[in-house]
């Protein structure tokens, strides 16, 4: 290899025509010396399979945009793939919006970084801006890291054509991502995502000016929306603040962890906007750290094991509520002290029951006319708890469910708004919540301060969050659920599991029983099949690019198995919904367990999964 980084590719051809072309393109196009050197080193070492893995496939839009590990290759997140993605974005937006040149695009970023590849979120955001600026498109580029919900909020506020947030949210530190928002502030969904991918493939060679990162500093078309958006966002929080005077007198103390991410400053400001003193920050986790040094994984959904520092600080400070936003501050975990030594960490479904009740309670105070309920909606993803459906059935408003991923919720919000309807609350079970209508996406900042106000109000009524959750279940019926996952890095194994489920006792036959109970209905969103419908077709849109099968058991339990759209996980979800006033849901229908069955066994799905896989490594966690 020459000192200038050039290499004689003819001496290192692999013999695979497609791979050799990809290698040549990478070496020719990549101007990042670190990622270019990674490919050159793999080539010199003869790592053909690794080169093929990195170079012969391209990222696709999942439930949260493009997301992958940082590093060299067309299948990973790096300078070149971000430039290619943005060039494709430019081509599609220019075609879709005649006024794109005046509306512009919003660009934000989190604090992720990887020294080995020279990739960090800020640089990737600046390259995103450079691509647009070199085509004379105005760019609203935030001057510092921001929560993910600030980007869709800014898109709507500024009237931009689209937005990009460079983030991998709660993924492992090795990952990064590219989340795209449409002009309505919702994440892109089909068909826009597929059309953008086509445009990316048509615009794969970088334009000469696309690498000109200095445009983000020097172009007159670049502006910084930080001050305006922060100010307006905090002012608009008043739309979900219902008891500010009570907040100012609250004796409750709150602890907040930003999980080494972007949330600290913004959650502090939000508490002040509601009349609270700022929450007590976890000092070790307050400032950005791309290595997430104090947690085993940067996902507060993992529960008590990753909340250890927050809980111990709360005990020392006599704080009864702990909150944790994930690294890009679009999701929220909450724990409440139940006695001096124990903590209740709420699941996403439980927290949604509380937040849904709270938003409904306050909405009813200002909407006494029952006719108003005809235009009011709550939404949830189909794998989330059906507690909002129970609310709607009793209270007389509308509930709808969507496919997994907040992009589908955002799309539904936009559709409903066009017909004069209002969505006051939406959620996904993976601790993603939307309170009010400020942002058509999940928002951990607003959710945190709404939880604080709800807790303070309940405290004034001599109630804890946990006690109120019990009250909700007594009124609307107990909803008992369990959610978990297994990690699988081998796509053929994943495919084999789901193929087995679809051909369980012969071709095109699904399991007929699980956990000792008959399966009465099967919905397979991947193939578009739903046995409960007269025409056997799914009501939800068919999604061939991901796997999801739902089983309804005779005892009323609903169990879903699906692949994650952001991580190498097979997720499962089970729930039993009891009628109002019924407390012991498992004893209502299930025979008493005579073994050491787990809750997953009793709810049924683990048996299906075991019977669908011959790989003990996949099912051993059950």
Number of C-alpha atoms within 10 A of each C-alpha: 10 7 6 7 11 13 14 9 15 9 8 15 18 17 9 11 10 12 20 20 13 20 25 13 14 21 20 12 16 21 13 17 13 17 24 22 17 16 22 23 13 14 18 15 10 14 13 17 11 14 22 19 15 20 23 17 13 16 16 16 21 19 21 21 25 24 27 21 18 26 26 27 27 22 21 25 26 27 25 27 22 22 27 25 22 27 27 22 26 22 16 19 22 15 11 12 13 10 13 19 17 15 20 24 31 31 28 33 31 29 23 29 22 18 11 11 20 16 22 23 25 22 17 28 26 23 25 31 31 27 30 26 24 19 13 17 21 23 28 26 25 23 18 13 20 23 28 29 25 24 31 30 24 27 28 21 17 18 17 25 24 27 29 28 28 30 30 28 27 24 20 18 20 16 21 31 29 24 26 26 26 22 19 23 29 27 28 27 22 13 8 15 19 14 13 23 20 15 21 23 14 13 19 19 17 17 15 10 15 22 21 16 19 12 21 25 15 9 15 12 18 23 16 15 19 18 11 12 19 17 11 13 21 17 13 14 20 14 11 21 18 18 16 15 11 15 23 14 12 19 12 18 19 21 24 29 29 29 33 28 28 27 29 26 15 19 26 19 19 25 23 17 19 26 18 26 19 19 25 18 24 22 14 16 21 18 19 20 19 21 16 18 14 15 17 11 18 25 22 26 26 16 16 15 13 19 23 13 17 25 26 13 18 23 16 8 13 15 20 21 28 29 27 29 33 26 32 30 31 26 30 27 28 25 24 22 21 16 9 9 7 10 16 17 23 20 21 23 25 22 25 27 22 23 23 23 20 18 19 20 11 14 17 15 10 8 12 10 9 11 11 14 19 12 15 21 21 24 26 28 20 18 27 25 28 22 25 27 19 22 22 19 13 11 14 16 20 19 19 17 22 22 20 21 26 27 26 22 27 26 21 18 24 18 12 15 12 9 9 9 18 20 22 20 23 30 31 27 22 20 25 24 29 30 26 19 16 21 24 28 32 27 26 29 29 29 27 24 25 23 20 24 26 22 24 25 19 15 15 13 9 9 15 21 24 20 12 16 21 17 16 19 23 16 16 24 21 24 22 21 22 16 19 15 19 17 16 16 12 9 10 9 15 19 13 15 20 21 17 21 20 19 14 17 12 9 10 11 12 21 19 16 17 21 18 14 20 16 21 16 17 22 23 24 23 18 19 17 18 21 14 14 12 7 9 13 18 18 13 15 13 17 15 11 12 15 20 25 23 22 27 22 24 15 16 17 24 24 26 22 24 23 22 20 21 20 17 16 17 21 17 24 22 27 23 21 22 22 15 16 13 15 17 11 16 18 10 11 14 16 11 9 11 6 6 7 12 12 15 21 17 21 29 26 25 22 18 21 20 16 16 20 19 14 12 10 11 19 18 9 10 17
